Amino acid sequence: MGCEHCGSGCGGCGQELLLTEAELALLRRFGEIPFLPAAAELDMKTPVYLEDRERPREEYAAAILGLAGKGLIRLDYGVPLEGFDYASYQDCPLHGSMALTGRGQDVLEQIEILGIGE
């Protein structure tokens, strides 16, 4: 897979993949639960994840956008989680889901094999 943005640390061209602490924590969360809820305002610019209150909402938004930009997760507001109670997301009109991509799964496996910590 080629990469036009090597300076961003996306790792798409085989170079070093750079992850923030929040991105790494969220990636590990996907290792525990394969599909996570997401929500957003109608402009879809700021994703919302409220299931873990350890980090501020803005930090999760940045982590979601970072992982999606690096091709590690898929964020889809057209596919809400079936049976999930989005009551805590009521202030956001778009309800969707997030999931690891194949590349994300590969990276997560490498992190687990290498024992990379936050």
Backbone as CSV, one residue per row, in Angstrom:
resi,resn,N_x,N_y,N_z,CA_x,CA_y,CA_z,C_x,C_y,C_z
1,MET,0.853,-1.171,0.000,0.000,0.000,0.000,0.897,1.230,0.000
2,GLY,0.675,2.126,-0.922,1.450,3.345,-1.019,0.949,4.416,-0.074
3,CYS,1.791,5.415,0.168,1.418,6.481,1.083,1.969,7.799,0.568
4,GLU,1.120,8.779,0.466,1.543,10.107,0.009,1.877,11.018,1.177
5,HIS,1.665,10.572,2.389,1.810,11.438,3.556,2.769,10.846,4.592
6,CYS,3.915,10.391,4.156,4.842,9.715,5.073,5.199,10.562,6.285
7,GLY,5.235,11.844,6.124,5.579,12.731,7.223,4.564,12.724,8.342
8,SER,3.375,12.193,8.083,2.334,12.198,9.110,2.437,11.005,10.052
9,GLY,3.323,10.064,9.773,3.486,8.909,10.650,2.374,7.890,10.524
10,CYS,1.720,7.833,9.352,0.596,6.909,9.191,1.054,5.473,9.024
11,GLY,2.296,5.263,8.587,2.820,3.913,8.451,2.355,3.188,7.204
12,GLY,1.605,3.839,6.334,1.049,3.193,5.151,2.080,2.766,4.138
13,CYS,3.257,3.340,4.173,4.293,2.994,3.193,5.391,2.135,3.819
14,GLY,5.103,1.566,4.967,6.087,0.726,5.629,6.972,1.499,6.588
15,GLN,6.821,2.783,6.646,7.578,3.587,7.592,6.979,3.422,8.990
16,GLU,7.565,4.074,9.947,7.108,4.002,11.329,5.686,4.534,11.480
17,LEU,4.874,3.798,12.204,3.502,4.206,12.504,3.508,4.900,13.851
18,LEU,3.054,6.140,13.889,3.017,6.906,15.129,1.591,6.952,15.655
19,LEU,1.428,6.587,16.930,0.118,6.606,17.578,0.200,7.437,18.846
20,THR,-0.838,8.225,19.095,-0.916,8.939,20.368,-1.347,7.944,21.440
21,GLU,-1.237,8.351,22.703,-1.684,7.483,23.798,-3.169,7.165,23.660
22,ALA,-3.960,8.170,23.296,-5.405,7.970,23.146,-5.708,7.029,21.980
23,GLU,-4.967,7.148,20.873,-5.169,6.245,19.737,-4.827,4.812,20.127
24,LEU,-3.728,4.642,20.836,-3.318,3.305,21.270,-4.350,2.703,22.215
25,ALA,-4.846,3.495,23.158,-5.860,3.006,24.096,-7.132,2.600,23.366
26,LEU,-7.560,3.407,22.416,-8.776,3.084,21.670,-8.553,1.864,20.773
27,LEU,-7.397,1.764,20.183,-7.078,0.590,19.363,-7.132,-0.678,20.213
28,ARG,-6.612,-0.601,21.416,-6.676,-1.753,22.320,-8.118,-2.072,22.717
29,ARG,-8.941,-1.054,22.818,-10.366,-1.266,23.129,-11.014,-2.090,22.024
30,PHE,-10.626,-1.825,20.780,-11.141,-2.620,19.656,-10.695,-4.068,19.752
31,GLY,-9.583,-4.323,20.413,-9.145,-5.696,20.639,-10.064,-6.427,21.605
32,GLU,-10.740,-5.687,22.467,-11.672,-6.268,23.429,-13.084,-6.363,22.859
33,ILE,-13.491,-5.348,22.126,-14.841,-5.271,21.562,-14.690,-4.869,20.091
34,PRO,-15.071,-5.730,19.165,-14.797,-5.467,17.747,-15.589,-4.322,17.121
35,PHE,-16.745,-4.003,17.671,-17.556,-2.914,17.131,-17.905,-1.959,18.257
36,LEU,-17.635,-0.684,18.064,-17.927,0.323,19.073,-18.906,1.343,18.525
37,PRO,-19.725,1.924,19.395,-20.663,2.948,18.931,-19.953,4.263,18.641
38,ALA,-20.542,5.024,17.764,-20.053,6.368,17.462,-21.259,7.231,17.144
39,ALA,-21.093,8.509,17.292,-22.151,9.455,16.970,-21.494,10.740,16.493
40,ALA,-22.302,11.628,15.926,-21.767,12.911,15.458,-22.902,13.887,15.205
41,GLU,-22.522,15.145,15.091,-23.448,16.174,14.644,-23.668,15.966,13.145
42,LEU,-24.593,16.683,12.580,-24.918,16.516,11.162,-23.736,16.800,10.236
43,ASP,-22.801,17.654,10.662,-21.646,17.954,9.809,-20.616,16.826,9.773
44,MET,-20.740,15.842,10.642,-19.878,14.656,10.729,-18.405,14.996,10.940
45,LYS,-18.094,16.189,11.415,-16.701,16.593,11.593,-16.098,16.107,12.903
46,THR,-16.909,15.933,13.933,-16.389,15.549,15.238,-17.092,14.296,15.740
47,PRO,-16.447,13.136,15.619,-17.060,11.912,16.129,-17.109,11.921,17.651
48,VAL,-18.101,11.234,18.182,-18.294,11.163,19.629,-18.298,9.697,20.057
49,TYR,-17.533,9.409,21.110,-17.501,8.085,21.732,-17.598,8.317,23.230
50,LEU,-18.670,7.844,23.855,-18.947,8.141,25.256,-18.863,6.937,26.186
51,GLU,-18.467,5.786,25.696,-18.513,4.573,26.498,-17.391,4.473,27.524
52,ASP,-16.385,5.280,27.411,-15.265,5.267,28.338,-14.999,6.707,28.750
53,ARG,-15.157,7.001,30.009,-15.029,8.386,30.494,-13.622,8.714,30.985
54,GLU,-12.635,7.866,30.680,-11.274,8.116,31.131,-10.652,9.338,30.465
55,ARG,-11.030,9.593,29.241,-10.454,10.706,28.483,-11.548,11.696,28.108
56,PRO,-11.172,12.946,27.935,-12.167,13.940,27.509,-12.720,13.613,26.120
57,ARG,-13.921,14.057,25.877,-14.607,13.828,24.612,-13.765,14.270,23.414
58,GLU,-13.097,15.408,23.543,-12.277,15.946,22.450,-11.088,15.043,22.143
59,GLU,-10.525,14.432,23.192,-9.390,13.538,22.994,-9.816,12.286,22.235
60,TYR,-11.006,11.764,22.556,-11.515,10.613,21.810,-11.819,10.988,20.365
61,ALA,-12.358,12.166,20.145,-12.646,12.607,18.774,-11.360,12.633,17.954
62,ALA,-10.303,13.186,18.526,-9.015,13.236,17.834,-8.466,11.826,17.591
63,ALA,-8.629,10.937,18.573,-8.143,9.562,18.427,-8.906,8.827,17.328
64,ILE,-10.217,9.008,17.291,-11.037,8.367,16.255,-10.621,8.851,14.876
65,LEU,-10.506,10.162,14.727,-10.115,10.730,13.433,-8.697,10.299,13.058
66,GLY,-7.813,10.217,14.042,-6.446,9.773,13.768,-6.385,8.328,13.307
67,LEU,-7.097,7.449,14.003,-7.103,6.033,13.610,-7.762,5.832,12.251
68,ALA,-8.836,6.569,11.998,-9.499,6.462,10.698,-8.590,6.991,9.591
69,GLY,-7.907,8.100,9.844,-6.996,8.673,8.856,-5.809,7.776,8.550
70,LYS,-5.411,6.968,9.504,-4.302,6.035,9.321,-4.776,4.699,8.757
71,GLY,-6.072,4.603,8.500,-6.628,3.390,7.901,-6.747,2.223,8.866
72,LEU,-6.783,2.504,10.178,-6.838,1.427,11.162,-8.259,1.099,11.603
73,ILE,-9.173,2.052,11.483,-10.576,1.803,11.794,-11.456,2.362,10.692
74,ARG,-12.668,1.829,10.644,-13.699,2.332,9.745,-14.748,2.995,10.620
75,LEU,-15.126,4.203,10.262,-16.144,4.961,10.975,-17.318,5.134,10.027
76,ASP,-18.494,4.630,10.425,-19.645,4.651,9.521,-20.895,5.090,10.271
77,TYR,-21.380,6.291,9.945,-22.589,6.803,10.589,-23.854,6.205,9.983
78,GLY,-23.727,5.454,8.922,-24.876,4.810,8.291,-25.150,3.418,8.833
79,VAL,-24.302,2.945,9.744,-24.447,1.598,10.283,-24.421,1.652,11.817
80,PRO,-25.557,1.962,12.437,-25.588,1.938,13.907,-25.522,0.503,14.414
81,LEU,-25.071,0.347,15.649,-24.997,-0.981,16.251,-26.398,-1.474,16.578
82,GLU,-26.730,-2.629,16.059,-28.052,-3.212,16.307,-28.200,-3.555,17.784
83,GLY,-29.278,-3.097,18.371,-29.571,-3.386,19.762,-28.834,-2.509,20.770
84,PHE,-27.985,-1.600,20.303,-27.254,-0.734,21.221,-28.145,0.438,21.638
85,ASP,-28.123,0.773,22.915,-28.911,1.886,23.444,-28.113,3.184,23.293
86,TYR,-28.493,4.000,22.343,-27.813,5.262,22.072,-28.356,6.408,22.930
87,ALA,-28.998,6.112,24.057,-29.606,7.157,24.893,-28.581,8.199,25.337
88,SER,-27.378,7.789,25.681,-26.368,8.757,26.119,-25.851,9.621,24.965
89,TYR,-26.193,9.256,23.745,-25.785,9.999,22.557,-26.936,10.841,22.001
90,GLN,-27.953,11.092,22.802,-29.158,11.754,22.307,-28.904,13.162,21.775
91,ASP,-27.831,13.834,22.211,-27.552,15.174,21.699,-26.897,15.149,20.319
92,CYS,-26.593,13.962,19.813,-25.999,13.800,18.483,-27.011,13.122,17.561
93,PRO,-27.373,13.765,16.461,-28.393,13.190,15.594,-27.942,11.981,14.758
94,LEU,-26.633,11.834,14.524,-26.137,10.706,13.735,-25.582,9.622,14.660
95,HIS,-26.087,8.421,14.523,-25.632,7.285,15.321,-25.049,6.243,14.389
96,GLY,-23.840,5.822,14.687,-23.183,4.850,13.828,-22.299,3.916,14.612
97,SER,-21.288,3.409,13.929,-20.398,2.439,14.546,-18.982,2.597,14.015
98,MET,-18.067,1.979,14.738,-16.661,1.946,14.349,-16.195,0.498,14.433
99,ALA,-15.249,0.149,13.574,-14.692,-1.204,13.590,-13.266,-1.174,13.056
100,LEU,-12.469,-2.151,13.460,-11.116,-2.281,12.933,-11.151,-2.631,11.451
101,THR,-10.208,-2.111,10.714,-9.988,-2.559,9.336,-9.020,-3.744,9.406
102,GLY,-8.780,-4.376,8.281,-7.791,-5.448,8.244,-6.426,-4.937,8.676
103,ARG,-6.078,-3.757,8.206,-4.798,-3.150,8.589,-4.772,-2.874,10.091
104,GLY,-5.883,-2.394,10.630,-5.970,-2.141,12.062,-5.768,-3.409,12.866
105,GLN,-6.357,-4.498,12.405,-6.192,-5.794,13.079,-4.728,-6.220,13.050
106,ASP,-4.072,-6.041,11.899,-2.652,-6.390,11.787,-1.801,-5.571,12.751
107,VAL,-2.069,-4.270,12.813,-1.310,-3.392,13.710,-1.558,-3.781,15.163
108,LEU,-2.802,-4.037,15.516,-3.127,-4.436,16.884,-2.409,-5.730,17.257
109,GLU,-2.357,-6.683,16.353,-1.649,-7.934,16.617,-0.161,-7.684,16.837
110,GLN,0.427,-6.803,16.032,1.845,-6.473,16.200,2.104,-5.799,17.545
111,ILE,1.196,-4.927,17.951,1.334,-4.245,19.244,1.305,-5.282,20.364
112,GLU,0.401,-6.238,20.269,0.295,-7.274,21.303,1.530,-8.178,21.303
113,ILE,2.009,-8.528,20.117,3.194,-9.398,20.015,4.414,-8.704,20.595
114,LEU,4.585,-7.420,20.259,5.760,-6.669,20.701,5.627,-6.165,22.135
115,GLY,4.406,-6.207,22.681,4.199,-5.742,24.054,4.354,-4.246,24.206
116,ILE,3.936,-3.511,23.209,4.062,-2.050,23.244,3.095,-1.484,24.272
117,GLY,3.591,-0.627,25.143,2.776,-0.010,26.181,2.483,1.444,25.876
118,GLU,1.531,1.976,26.646,1.169,3.388,26.468,2.218,4.273,27.101
